[in-house]
Amino acid sequence: MRIIEVFHSIQGEGPLTGVRTTFIRTARCNLRCSWCDTPYSFGPGRERSIPSLVREVTRNATRNVCLTGGEPLLQKDSVALVTRLSQRGITTVIETGGSLDVTPFLDVPGVILSVDVKCPSSRMEGKNRWTNLPLLRAGDVVKFVIADRADYVYARRVLRSYRGPATVVFQPVWGTDAGRLADWVLADRLDVRVMLQEHKVFWGDVPGR
């Protein structure tokens, strides 16, 4: 697999926020979101074997892994990696930009899918793969990264047509007014989770944390 970095940190997003986690950041991405906070992941990275990645997770003694990117679904060995981790009783959250098919991961025990729906400010909303949403299960996540009111209105419209069991997260773009987003959700009485990126609260916008 082509890997940018592997690091041991606290999960800052999604259902396992606050949990000690090993992060495996894959190389390359097929999207170019305007607010992307990891453009260094666009590069080729370096080749790592699945056994070496599993050994590093074992050294960190974490029961949770976050497979992120870049776009991990571009890596043909991602299914093999999460299967190997699952066999060791490890839960893997897969963070995907939402433009590629999640079907190959649905039958792997212990996998939690966190699927973005790209809003207009990302300039990637035309890449959303809508057929992913009906596949998501209880325990999975549909995430909207929201920069402004136009993004919020877009996300609200999508939410009104979504009837699946996955948790819906509204996450403000880092540095924007998170309280304003919370006020909009309260005013509209939306059943979503408004979540910050907790790792940035701890350490700022620092790579590898």
Secondary structure, 3 states (H helix, E strand, C coil): CEEEEEEEEECCCHHHCCCEEEEEEECCCCCCCCCCCCHHHHCCCEECCHHHHHHHHHHHCCCEEEEECCCHHHCCCHHHHHHHHHHCCCEEEEEECCCCCCHHHCCCCCEEEEEECCCHHHCCHHHCCHHHHHHCCCCCEEEEEECCHHHHHHHHHHHHHCCCCCEEEEEECCCCCHHHHHHHHHHHCCCCEECCCHHHHHHCCCCCC
